[in-house]
Amino acid sequence: MRRIALGLATMALAGAAVAQDTDRLALQRDAYDAVQAKSVIDLQMFRDTTAATDAATGQHVTLISLNPGVGAWYLLQLRDDPEGKADDYHLENPAPDSQSVVLRPGSTPALIVTTAKGEVTCTPWADGAAALIEARKSGVAYAPICDGALFLRNRVTGARTSIETATDFLRDNVWGGETIVRFVRDNFYKDSQLETSIALGTGGEGGVNAGPVPMRGKDAPEDQPVISTLLDFGLAGAEPGRMTIGQWYRVDGIDGVFASAFQPRAISDDVFATAGANRLDGVESRATGYMVAFDLGLYDIGYAVGTDHPALGWSSRPPYSVRPRGLPGPDGIDTAKPLVTLGMVNPVIASRAVATFTGGFKRQHGAFKYGDYAGTNLGHHYGFIEKGVVLSKLQPDLSTLYRLTDGTIAMKTWQESDNALLPKIVFARQNGVPLVVTDPATGQPVPGDRVTQWGPGNWSGSADADLRTLRAGACMATANDRRYLIYGYFSTATPSAMARTFQAYGCNYAMLLDMNALEHTYLALYVPQGGKRHVEHLVPGMSLIEKKARGGTIVPRFIGFADNRDLFYLTRKEPKP
């Protein structure tokens, strides 16, 4: 009878714990949903908090796992007084797939990092938090602690180009500054990166049987024009500076990465026969652009928010009528503090990186000024999540690139029902409405329903909606049972030209990334050569964005230093332990 009684008591305790946990999650969900000023911690509805008091020092220690399902970001809080102000330390677990982090409770609390090789016990708050203070004073973005098992993320200044510095100053400090920036862009930078070439011949050799399917062209792949190119990658099967339009070439030195050159005027008439896009003008039709494809069987993708962009407050685009009084931003926050955003890849992941490219629009431009989306969902500000941590809520009807904890990588138009995925999202980035979707009736790619609607599509550009400009986008495609993430660089294009080109490459979904300048459309590959890695840029002008160390060694953007902009990065997959 005693055993039965003990068993019933144990079950009752377990049931009480489950009920308590359910109540906690419900309260955290209410805080997430509340339309009111809050902290970024309130946006983490799955967070788990453990607290303890160190009997030896009297230090009150709290560890918040910001998303236990992802296990990458933690907030360590230290207090001398349990009701006092906390000293906050943003910690990162650099390998959440292979190691876990918990706070051991009790009178002798410690951080326990469990790895495939065993446990690391760590008390960085000991000796007056000397280890944490030293890591913070180091000034490096990622400062190792706990014998290198964890990183302290330190707030640093993100790099920016002179153009970004000037435009940000005008926008932030000069009345009508946005109008000045737009005037300069429309009159002095229009088509500034235009690249074009006449046909140099036909029938060039390429990677017809490698990578994604070739572009659907007016001619058979082997009969497409050969053009001169500025693509700055080494390519197998191509003469330097020459590529056959629409064909895929293997990038030298990196398995599963391919490149292709295009001009929209070479696209098959069948593609243009589908409705949903504007007619292309003569300039964008002959503009040369490039596609870079990554085999998702070999590579994973990650995302990091920049030190400054995208910001978290209000965009000036939506009308003031949609802003609730006293709300500092559409999600109730205007800062990520006490969390730290860095705009770079952590050192552990960086060792496996094969590519980085710039993310999406700044918050200033990442919301709707015209159309129905401007007046709903507080202006449909583009959402983003890093390491499982919600920094800006994902909005319905917007194009979203995301990754789940099971390794799924997808691109889709977000719906309210998709919020069920939030516990499993490692990262997500929204950037406007789709360029290309799959027609459910035919299974074929077609332009998104707002490609021709300048204001309601929030495509940016001139008021008369005819501006061509340098643009970048991304799409998902499948070929021979292999899935590819494809990055598209358009030396000058409207959304219609982008949609037609992604259609021609067989993309089942495509979205805009950023535009107007090389730093906003930046892509670099890291190619092994002689035991070291060589930085190769998509076009030569992008190399000017890099920093140089003494001796002229290139320090690559997003890898070697923090940047003010957000980024995506591709890493080589490794077997899970």
Secondary structure as UniProt FT lines:
FT   HELIX           2..33
FT   HELIX           40..43
FT   TURN            45..46
FT   STRAND          48..53
FT   TURN            55..57
FT   STRAND          60..65
FT   TURN            68..70
FT   STRAND          73..79
FT   TURN            82..83
FT   STRAND          87..92
FT   TURN            96..98
FT   STRAND          100..104
FT   STRAND          110..115
FT   TURN            116..117
FT   STRAND          118..122
FT   TURN            124..125
FT   HELIX           126..137
FT   STRAND          142..145
FT   TURN            146..149
FT   STRAND          150..153
FT   HELIX           162..173
FT   TURN            175..176
FT   HELIX           177..184
FT   HELIX           185..189
FT   TURN            190..193
FT   STRAND          201..202
FT   TURN            208..209
FT   HELIX           221..223
FT   STRAND          225..228
FT   TURN            236..237
FT   TURN            240..241
FT   STRAND          242..244
FT   TURN            245..246
FT   STRAND          249..251
FT   TURN            252..253
FT   TURN            255..256
FT   STRAND          257..262
FT   HELIX           264..266
FT   HELIX           269..273
FT   HELIX           282..286
FT   STRAND          289..295
FT   TURN            296..298
FT   STRAND          299..304
FT   HELIX           320..322
FT   TURN            325..326
FT   TURN            330..331
FT   TURN            337..338
FT   HELIX           347..350
FT   TURN            351..352
FT   STRAND          353..358
FT   TURN            363..365
FT   HELIX           372..375
FT   HELIX           377..380
FT   STRAND          384..386
FT   TURN            387..388
FT   STRAND          389..392
FT   TURN            396..397
FT   STRAND          399..404
FT   TURN            405..406
FT   STRAND          409..413
FT   HELIX           416..424
FT   STRAND          425..430
FT   STRAND          436..438
FT   TURN            440..442
FT   STRAND          445..447
FT   TURN            449..452
FT   HELIX           454..457
FT   TURN            463..464
FT   STRAND          469..479
FT   TURN            480..481
FT   STRAND          482..493
FT   HELIX           495..504
FT   TURN            505..506
FT   STRAND          509..515
FT   HELIX           518..520
FT   STRAND          523..529
FT   TURN            530..531
FT   STRAND          532..537
FT   HELIX           540..545
FT   STRAND          547..548
FT   TURN            550..551
FT   STRAND          554..555
FT   TURN            558..560
FT   STRAND          567..572
//
